[in-house]
Amino acid sequence: MDEVANVDIDSGTFKYVLIEVTDRSTNQRKYIVRGYARAGFHGDIVDEVEPQIRAKKLAVDCVGGGRIKHNPLEKTIFVYGYSQGFGKADHTIACQLLKDHFKDYKSIKWSDEGY
């Protein structure tokens, strides 16, 4: 499980997904955030990430999505929106993972407003 990074996101504004990764042999679970500007749909992110994680003999379940506005120069991240295909991710979980990863950021917030 430690081989799978908790966060992998781009800069700018893009779609993101919240994925639950499970090691069925130990029943250990964790959430990860993935977001890429190159992804036209939330499913594109899952299609890219899923084979990499399954190759490590881990199970993958996309539990929702949304959008991220990431400004590394200002050290801010804003999480919002939803995925039509996967539903709305729990942005509180996503933000906690982002806060743990980007410890020196000034602002990491989420909202149910806008899209």
C-alpha positions as CSV (number, residue, x, y, z in Angstrom):
1,M,0.0,0.0,0.0
2,D,2.9,2.4,0.8
3,E,4.0,2.1,-2.9
4,V,0.8,3.9,-3.9
5,A,1.1,7.7,-3.4
6,N,-1.7,9.4,-1.6
7,V,-1.8,12.4,-4.0
8,D,-0.9,12.9,-7.6
9,I,-2.3,16.0,-9.2
10,D,-1.5,18.6,-11.8
11,S,-1.5,22.4,-11.7
12,G,-4.3,24.5,-13.0
13,T,-8.0,23.5,-13.1
14,F,-8.9,19.9,-13.8
15,K,-11.1,17.0,-13.0
16,Y,-10.2,14.7,-10.0
17,V,-11.2,11.4,-8.6
18,L,-11.2,10.0,-5.1
19,I,-10.2,6.3,-5.2
20,E,-10.4,3.7,-2.4
21,V,-7.5,1.3,-2.7
22,T,-7.8,-2.1,-0.8
23,D,-5.3,-4.8,-0.1
24,R,-7.6,-7.8,0.1
25,S,-5.0,-10.0,1.7
26,T,-4.7,-7.7,4.7
27,N,-8.0,-5.8,4.4
28,Q,-6.0,-2.6,4.6
29,R,-7.7,0.4,2.9
30,K,-6.8,3.9,2.0
31,Y,-8.0,6.8,-0.1
32,I,-6.0,8.4,-2.9
33,V,-6.5,11.6,-4.9
34,R,-5.7,11.7,-8.6
35,G,-6.3,14.7,-10.9
36,Y,-4.9,15.5,-14.4
37,A,-5.5,18.4,-16.7
38,R,-5.2,15.9,-19.7
39,A,-8.3,14.0,-18.6
40,G,-11.5,15.0,-20.5
41,F,-13.6,12.8,-18.3
42,H,-13.3,11.5,-14.7
43,G,-13.3,8.0,-16.2
44,D,-10.2,8.8,-18.1
45,I,-8.3,9.3,-14.8
46,V,-9.6,6.0,-13.5
47,D,-8.7,4.2,-16.8
48,E,-5.1,5.5,-16.4
49,V,-4.7,4.8,-12.7
50,E,-6.5,1.5,-12.3
51,P,-4.1,-0.8,-14.2
52,Q,-1.1,0.7,-12.3
53,I,-2.7,-0.1,-8.9
54,R,-4.1,-3.5,-9.9
55,A,-0.6,-4.5,-11.1
56,K,0.4,-4.2,-7.4
57,K,-2.3,-6.7,-6.6
58,L,-4.6,-4.1,-5.0
59,A,-8.3,-3.4,-5.6
60,V,-9.5,-0.1,-6.9
61,D,-12.9,1.6,-6.3
62,C,-13.6,5.1,-7.5
63,V,-15.9,6.6,-4.9
64,G,-16.5,10.0,-6.6
65,G,-15.0,12.9,-8.3
66,G,-15.1,16.7,-8.7
67,R,-12.7,19.4,-9.8
68,I,-9.6,21.0,-8.4
69,K,-8.2,24.4,-8.9
70,H,-4.5,24.2,-8.0
71,N,-2.3,27.3,-7.9
72,P,1.2,26.2,-6.8
73,L,2.6,29.8,-7.1
74,E,0.0,31.1,-4.6
75,K,0.1,27.8,-2.7
76,T,-3.7,27.3,-2.8
77,I,-6.0,24.5,-3.7
78,F,-9.8,24.7,-4.2
79,V,-11.8,21.5,-4.4
80,Y,-15.4,21.6,-5.7
81,G,-18.0,20.0,-8.0
82,Y,-18.9,16.4,-8.8
83,S,-18.6,13.7,-11.4
84,Q,-21.6,12.8,-13.5
85,G,-20.4,9.2,-13.8
86,F,-19.1,8.6,-10.3
87,G,-21.0,11.1,-8.2
88,K,-19.6,13.7,-5.8
89,A,-16.4,12.7,-4.0
90,D,-16.2,13.4,-0.2
91,H,-14.2,16.6,-0.6
92,T,-13.4,16.6,3.2
93,I,-11.4,13.4,2.6
94,A,-9.7,14.8,-0.5
95,C,-8.8,18.0,1.2
96,Q,-7.3,16.2,4.2
97,L,-5.1,14.1,1.8
98,L,-4.1,17.3,0.0
99,K,-3.3,19.1,3.3
100,D,-1.2,16.1,4.4
101,H,0.7,16.2,1.1
102,F,1.0,20.0,0.6
103,K,2.0,20.9,4.2
104,D,3.3,24.4,3.3
105,Y,0.2,25.6,1.4
106,K,-1.6,28.7,2.6
107,S,-5.1,27.5,1.7
108,I,-6.7,24.2,0.9
109,K,-10.5,24.5,0.9
110,W,-13.6,22.9,-0.6
111,S,-17.1,23.9,-1.5
112,D,-20.3,22.4,-2.8
113,E,-20.9,25.5,-4.8
114,G,-20.2,25.9,-8.5
115,Y,-18.9,23.7,-11.3
